[in-house]
Amino acid sequence: MRKEYNLTTGEVTEYEDAPITLPTPEQLQQTINQEALAYLSSTDWLLWRELDGGTVMPTNIKQLRVEARAKVVV
């Protein structure tokens, strides 16, 4: 419970705190999936550029893509 004191009127107002709701494991995994898939999508162009005979994808991005794929659970 939280209390707020009004200096002008001298009144004290009490507020009930909202219950803390923790995300379920499924919700946490969904968030992880969304973030990992968004990263993979945002770096796909580097893969296509390399496959098309262009510039090689930097090693650190390749590693981050491997880690992102490992995080995704279907």
C-alpha positions as CSV (number, residue, x, y, z in Angstrom):
1,M,0.0,0.0,0.0
2,R,1.3,3.4,-0.9
3,K,0.4,6.7,0.8
4,E,0.4,10.1,-0.7
5,Y,0.4,13.3,1.4
6,N,-1.1,16.5,0.0
7,L,0.8,19.4,1.4
8,T,-2.0,21.9,0.5
9,T,-4.9,20.1,2.1
10,G,-3.1,17.9,4.6
11,E,-5.0,14.9,3.3
12,V,-3.5,11.4,3.1
13,T,-4.6,9.2,0.2
14,E,-3.9,5.5,0.3
15,Y,-3.4,3.6,-2.9
16,E,-3.4,-0.2,-3.3
17,D,-0.4,-1.5,-5.1
18,A,-1.2,-3.6,-8.2
19,P,-0.3,-7.2,-7.7
20,I,3.0,-8.2,-9.3
21,T,2.4,-10.6,-12.2
22,L,5.5,-12.4,-13.4
23,P,5.5,-13.6,-17.0
24,T,5.1,-17.3,-17.6
25,P,8.0,-19.3,-19.0
26,E,6.1,-19.5,-22.3
27,Q,5.7,-15.7,-22.4
28,L,9.4,-15.3,-21.7
29,Q,10.3,-17.8,-24.5
30,Q,8.0,-15.9,-26.9
31,T,9.8,-12.7,-26.2
32,I,13.2,-14.4,-26.7
33,N,11.9,-15.9,-30.0
34,Q,10.7,-12.5,-31.2
35,E,13.9,-10.8,-30.4
36,A,16.1,-13.5,-31.9
37,L,14.0,-13.8,-35.1
38,A,14.0,-10.0,-35.5
39,Y,17.8,-10.0,-35.3
40,L,18.1,-12.8,-37.9
41,S,15.7,-10.9,-40.2
42,S,17.6,-7.7,-39.8
43,T,20.9,-9.4,-40.8
44,D,19.6,-11.6,-43.6
45,W,20.7,-9.1,-46.2
46,L,24.3,-9.8,-45.2
47,L,23.8,-13.5,-45.9
48,W,22.3,-12.8,-49.3
49,R,25.0,-10.4,-50.2
50,E,27.7,-13.0,-49.3
51,L,25.8,-15.8,-51.2
52,D,25.5,-13.6,-54.2
53,G,29.2,-13.2,-54.5
54,G,29.5,-10.0,-52.6
55,T,31.3,-9.0,-49.4
56,V,31.8,-11.7,-46.8
57,M,29.7,-11.4,-43.7
58,P,31.8,-10.4,-40.7
59,T,32.6,-13.3,-38.4
60,N,31.1,-11.6,-35.3
61,I,27.7,-11.3,-37.1
62,K,27.9,-14.9,-38.1
63,Q,28.5,-15.9,-34.5
64,L,25.6,-13.7,-33.3
65,R,23.3,-15.3,-35.9
66,V,24.3,-18.8,-34.6
67,E,23.5,-17.7,-31.0
68,A,20.2,-16.2,-32.1
69,R,19.2,-19.4,-33.9
70,A,20.1,-21.4,-30.8
71,K,17.8,-19.2,-28.6
72,V,14.7,-19.9,-30.8
73,V,12.4,-22.7,-29.5
74,V,9.5,-23.6,-31.7
